[in-house]
Amino acid sequence: MDRKIKVAVLGCGAMGGTIIGNILDSPYLDSIVGYDISQNSLKKVCDQYGIDTTTDLNRILSDSSIKLVYIASSNDSHVPLSIAAMKAGKAVMTEKPVGLTFAEMDSLVAAQRETGAFIQVGLELRYSTIYKTAKEMIDKGKIGSPVNFHYTYSCSPYGEGNWRVHKANSGSVIHEKLCHYIDVVRWWNGSRVNKYVVTSAQNVIPYFEIEDNVHVSYAFENGAVSQLFFTMTAAPTGNSDMIHMSDDLFDQDKDGHKLNYVITGTKGAIEIDVFQRQLRAYRHAGDPALKGEAAEITQIIKWDKEQDHEYFHNTCAQNRDIIKRVANGEPPSILIEDAAETMRLCVEFSDAQLNRPWQVIKR
């Protein structure tokens, strides 16, 4: 360890509180200042963690002793806050999504290039054990060359008072919720998306300004294809946060909560069922070594409820890694250009869903 640094957290709601809890005992942390426009949010984090708080953003930006800011405010504020922080000489970790428009993303990338600042986007699935395991299997050729990525995600909806249901704040359900899964498939495959088609039926939830269902099919330059099915209407239990899963996984799955992946390669496949806490890898008939025999399961990985955070939404490892990197002068683990490619896809998919449904669009 080279040094401890002072950090700020911009936006002290649920995610901001999570970030504070993640880094509070980091050996690289000197102190934390929390910023929010809500006195109630600041009081909660002050009472829980005992940190300094402020409603004055300029106090954060003008304080040269603050080396890193974590941005956990509403989606529409991520880019302007990131740019202001970089221009003030801070390193930045911003929650996803970044850029609800192409112009926003262009300005963010331009600001990073102008300042040379550290910036990393919160795409924590790349830090999560089950997704990293699948990536390692693919990279080692365990399933041959990947040709098809299919994933299904269904959950209960946001409540009527949630800011995420408003288009001006969240952008779209693709920006707010699906960017994680679009990103992880890009990361697994390592190729650029070159065409896509997006479809959606009418909304079921009347107070939603964003989509509550969407289908996306897309192709990569290396020939692989992917299909995403999403609905935020199927699960009636009122628990839209999948990190807080039922102890009875069978009932959870039967209640409409699903997050399943099937990654098919030329020699085998990987199946991940998040709510059943299981990954299965197998060889299929495409593998010449099987000589036409039935598929063979080669690996089963299971985890316990207590490991859920580590296995499929590891914000803790991400946030602790970022403060370590900044304190030691290391580069980000995800470059802004890489994250921006995911976010550009989210903008394109959202625009296609609204304005060009059923059209095959070439990039």
C-alpha positions in Angstrom: 0.0 0.0 0.0 1.4 3.4 -1.0 -1.0 5.8 0.7 -4.5 6.4 2.0 -6.8 8.8 0.2 -9.8 10.9 1.0 -12.9 10.2 -1.1 -16.4 11.6 -1.7 -19.6 9.8 -2.4 -22.0 11.8 -4.6 -25.5 10.6 -4.0 -26.1 9.0 -0.6 -29.2 6.9 -1.3 -29.3 3.1 -1.4 -26.4 2.7 -3.8 -24.3 5.5 -2.2 -24.8 3.8 1.2 -23.7 0.5 -0.3 -20.5 2.1 -1.6 -19.7 3.6 1.8 -20.2 0.3 3.5 -18.0 -1.4 0.9 -15.0 0.9 1.3 -15.3 1.9 5.0 -12.6 -0.6 6.2 -10.4 -0.4 3.1 -6.7 0.0 4.1 -6.5 2.7 1.3 -9.2 4.9 2.8 -8.4 8.0 4.8 -11.9 9.5 5.2 -15.2 9.9 3.3 -17.4 12.9 2.7 -21.0 12.2 1.6 -22.8 14.6 -0.7 -26.5 14.7 -1.5 -29.3 17.3 -2.1 -31.4 15.3 0.4 -30.8 16.0 4.0 -32.7 12.8 4.9 -30.2 10.7 2.9 -27.3 12.5 4.4 -28.6 12.0 7.9 -29.0 8.2 7.3 -25.4 7.7 6.2 -24.1 10.0 8.9 -26.0 8.1 11.6 -25.0 4.7 10.2 -21.4 5.3 9.3 -20.4 8.5 11.1 -19.0 10.2 8.0 -18.8 13.9 7.2 -21.7 15.1 4.9 -22.5 18.2 2.9 -25.2 19.6 0.5 -22.5 21.8 -1.1 -21.1 20.2 -4.3 -18.5 23.0 -4.7 -17.1 22.0 -1.4 -16.3 18.6 -2.8 -15.0 19.8 -6.2 -12.8 22.5 -4.7 -11.2 20.3 -2.0 -7.8 19.2 -3.4 -7.4 16.6 -0.7 -10.3 14.6 -2.2 -8.7 12.3 -4.7 -11.6 10.0 -5.7 -15.3 10.5 -6.1 -17.9 7.7 -6.3 -21.0 8.8 -8.2 -24.3 7.1 -7.1 -26.9 9.7 -8.0 -29.7 9.4 -10.6 -28.8 8.3 -14.1 -29.3 11.7 -15.7 -26.6 13.2 -13.4 -23.8 10.7 -14.0 -22.1 12.4 -16.9 -22.2 16.0 -15.8 -21.0 15.0 -12.3 -18.2 12.8 -13.8 -17.0 15.6 -16.1 -17.1 18.2 -13.3 -15.1 15.9 -11.0 -12.5 15.0 -13.7 -12.0 18.7 -14.5 -11.5 19.3 -10.8 -8.6 16.9 -10.8 -10.5 13.9 -9.2 -10.5 10.3 -10.1 -14.0 9.0 -10.8 -16.0 5.9 -10.3 -19.5 6.4 -11.7 -22.4 4.0 -11.4 -23.9 2.8 -14.7 -25.4 3.9 -16.9 -23.2 6.7 -18.3 -24.6 8.7 -21.2 -28.3 8.6 -22.0 -27.4 10.0 -25.4 -24.5 9.8 -27.8 -23.7 13.4 -27.2 -23.3 12.7 -23.4 -21.0 9.8 -24.0 -18.9 11.7 -26.5 -18.5 14.5 -24.0 -17.5 12.1 -21.2 -14.9 10.4 -23.3 -13.6 13.7 -24.6 -13.3 15.0 -21.0 -11.3 11.9 -19.9 -8.9 12.4 -22.9 -8.6 16.1 -22.1 -7.8 15.6 -18.4 -6.2 12.2 -18.5 -8.3 11.4 -15.4 -9.0 7.9 -14.0 -12.6 7.0 -14.6 -14.3 3.6 -14.3 -17.9 2.7 -14.8 -19.7 0.4 -12.3 -20.1 -2.8 -14.3 -19.6 -5.1 -11.3 -20.6 -8.3 -13.1 -17.1 -8.4 -14.4 -15.9 -8.7 -10.8 -18.5 -11.4 -9.9 -17.4 -15.0 -9.5 -20.0 -16.8 -11.6 -19.5 -14.4 -14.6 -15.7 -14.5 -14.3 -15.9 -18.3 -14.2 -17.9 -18.4 -17.4 -15.4 -15.9 -19.0 -12.4 -18.1 -18.0 -14.1 -21.2 -19.4 -14.8 -19.4 -22.7 -11.3 -18.0 -23.0 -9.8 -21.4 -22.3 -11.8 -23.0 -25.1 -13.8 -25.2 -22.8 -16.9 -25.0 -25.1 -15.1 -24.3 -28.3 -15.9 -21.1 -30.1 -19.0 -19.4 -28.7 -21.8 -19.1 -31.2 -25.0 -18.3 -29.2 -25.7 -16.3 -26.0 -29.3 -16.6 -24.8 -30.5 -15.0 -21.6 -33.8 -14.6 -19.8 -34.5 -12.1 -17.1 -37.8 -11.5 -15.4 -38.6 -9.7 -12.1 -41.2 -7.7 -10.2 -41.6 -4.0 -11.2 -40.4 -0.9 -9.5 -42.9 0.9 -7.3 -44.8 3.9 -8.5 -42.7 6.3 -6.4 -39.4 5.0 -7.7 -37.4 7.6 -9.8 -36.4 4.8 -12.2 -39.8 4.6 -13.8 -39.4 8.1 -15.2 -37.7 8.4 -18.6 -36.0 11.7 -17.8 -34.2 10.2 -14.8 -33.4 6.6 -15.9 -33.4 6.9 -19.7 -34.9 3.5 -20.4 -35.1 0.0 -18.8 -32.2 -0.9 -21.1 -30.1 1.9 -19.6 -31.2 1.3 -16.0 -31.4 -2.5 -15.7 -30.2 -4.3 -18.8 -26.9 -2.6 -19.5 -25.2 -5.0 -17.0 -26.3 -8.0 -19.0 -25.6 -6.5 -22.4 -22.1 -5.6 -21.1 -21.3 -9.1 -19.7 -22.2 -10.8 -23.0 -20.0 -8.3 -24.9 -17.2 -9.1 -22.4 -17.7 -12.9 -22.7 -17.6 -12.8 -26.5 -15.0 -10.1 -27.1 -16.4 -9.0 -30.4 -18.2 -5.9 -31.6 -22.0 -6.0 -32.2 -22.7 -5.2 -35.9 -26.4 -5.6 -36.3 -29.5 -6.0 -34.1 -33.3 -6.0 -34.0 -35.3 -4.8 -31.0 -39.0 -5.5 -30.2 -41.4 -4.7 -27.4 -45.1 -5.0 -26.7 -47.2 -2.3 -25.1 -46.5 -1.7 -21.4 -48.5 -3.6 -18.9 -47.6 -1.3 -15.9 -49.6 1.9 -16.4 -47.3 4.3 -14.4 -44.1 3.2 -16.2 -42.6 5.8 -18.6 -40.0 3.3 -19.6 -40.4 -0.1 -21.1 -41.6 -3.0 -18.9 -40.7 -5.6 -21.5 -38.2 -5.9 -24.3 -36.7 -8.5 -26.7 -33.3 -7.9 -28.3 -31.6 -10.1 -30.9 -28.1 -9.1 -32.1 -25.1 -10.4 -34.0 -21.4 -9.9 -33.5 -18.6 -9.4 -36.1 -17.2 -12.8 -35.2 -20.4 -14.5 -36.2 -21.9 -15.2 -32.8 -25.5 -14.2 -32.0 -27.3 -13.3 -28.8 -30.9 -13.0 -27.6 -32.2 -11.1 -24.6 -35.7 -11.6 -23.2 -36.8 -9.3 -20.4 -40.0 -8.5 -18.6 -40.6 -6.6 -15.3 -44.1 -7.8 -14.9 -43.9 -11.6 -14.2 -42.9 -11.8 -10.6 -45.7 -11.0 -8.1 -43.7 -11.1 -4.9 -42.8 -7.4 -5.0 -39.1 -8.0 -4.7 -37.4 -6.4 -7.7 -34.0 -6.5 -6.1 -32.7 -9.9 -7.0 -29.9 -9.8 -4.5 -32.5 -10.4 -1.7 -33.6 -13.8 -2.9 -35.9 -16.2 -1.2 -34.4 -19.0 0.8 -36.7 -21.4 -1.1 -35.2 -21.1 -4.6 -37.7 -23.4 -6.1 -40.6 -21.1 -5.0 -38.6 -18.0 -6.1 -38.1 -19.4 -9.6 -41.8 -20.5 -9.9 -42.9 -17.1 -8.7 -41.6 -15.5 -11.9 -38.1 -14.4 -10.9 -35.6 -15.7 -13.5 -32.1 -14.9 -14.5 -30.8 -17.7 -16.8 -28.0 -17.8 -19.4 -27.2 -20.5 -22.0 -23.9 -20.0 -23.7 -23.5 -22.4 -26.6 -20.2 -23.1 -28.3 -19.0 -25.3 -31.1 -18.0 -28.1 -28.6 -20.1 -27.5 -25.5 -22.2 -25.1 -23.5 -22.5 -23.3 -20.2 -25.8 -22.9 -18.4 -26.1 -20.4 -15.5 -29.3 -20.3 -13.3 -28.8 -17.5 -10.9 -31.8 -18.1 -8.7 -31.0 -21.8 -8.5 -27.4 -20.8 -7.7 -25.8 -23.2 -10.2 -23.5 -23.2 -13.2 -23.3 -26.3 -15.4 -20.8 -26.9 -18.2 -21.0 -29.7 -20.6 -19.7 -31.0 -23.9 -22.2 -31.7 -26.7 -22.3 -33.7 -29.9 -20.3 -30.9 -31.7 -17.2 -32.1 -29.8 -15.5 -34.7 -32.0 -14.1 -36.3 -28.8 -17.6 -37.5 -27.9 -17.8 -39.4 -31.2 -21.5 -38.9 -31.5 -22.3 -40.0 -28.0 -24.7 -38.1 -25.7 -23.7 -34.8 -24.1 -21.4 -35.1 -21.1 -21.6 -32.8 -18.0 -18.0 -31.7 -17.3 -18.5 -29.3 -14.3 -21.1 -28.2 -11.9 -20.6 -25.2 -9.7 -22.9 -24.3 -6.8 -22.9 -21.6 -4.2 -24.7 -20.8 -1.0 -27.1 -17.9 -0.3 -24.4 -16.2 1.8 -22.2 -16.0 -1.3 -24.8 -14.4 -3.5 -23.1 -11.0 -3.5 -19.7 -12.4 -4.3 -21.1 -14.6 -7.1 -23.3 -12.4 -9.1 -23.3 -8.7 -8.1 -20.0 -8.1 -6.5 -20.1 -4.3 -6.0 -17.9 -4.8 -2.9 -14.9 -6.2 -4.8 -15.3 -3.5 -7.5 -15.5 -0.5 -5.1 -12.6 -1.8 -3.0 -10.5 -2.4 -6.2 -11.1 1.1 -7.5 -9.9 2.8 -4.3 -6.8 0.6 -4.3 -6.1 1.4 -8.0 -6.5 5.2 -7.4 -4.4 5.1 -4.2 -1.6 3.2 -6.0 -1.7 5.2 -9.3 -2.9 2.1 -11.3 -5.2 2.4 -14.4 -8.9 1.4 -14.3 -9.7 -2.3 -14.9 -12.4 -1.2 -17.5 -11.4 1.5 -19.9 -14.0 4.2 -20.6 -14.0 3.4 -24.3 -15.0 -0.2 -23.5 -17.8 0.9 -21.1 -18.9 3.5 -23.6 -19.4 0.8 -26.3 -21.8 -1.0 -24.0 -23.6 2.3 -23.3 -23.8 3.2 -27.0 -25.6 -0.2 -27.5 -28.0 0.7 -24.8 -28.8 4.1 -26.5 -29.2 2.3 -29.9 -31.3 -0.5 -28.5 -33.6 2.0 -26.7 -34.0 4.2 -29.8 -34.7 1.2 -32.0 -37.4 -0.1 -29.5 -39.1 3.2 -29.6 -38.7 4.3 -33.2 -37.6 1.3 -35.4 -39.1 -1.8 -33.9 -38.7 -5.0 -36.0 -36.1 -3.4 -38.2 -32.7 -5.1 -38.6 -30.3 -2.3 -38.0 -26.6 -2.5 -39.2 -24.0 -0.6 -37.3 
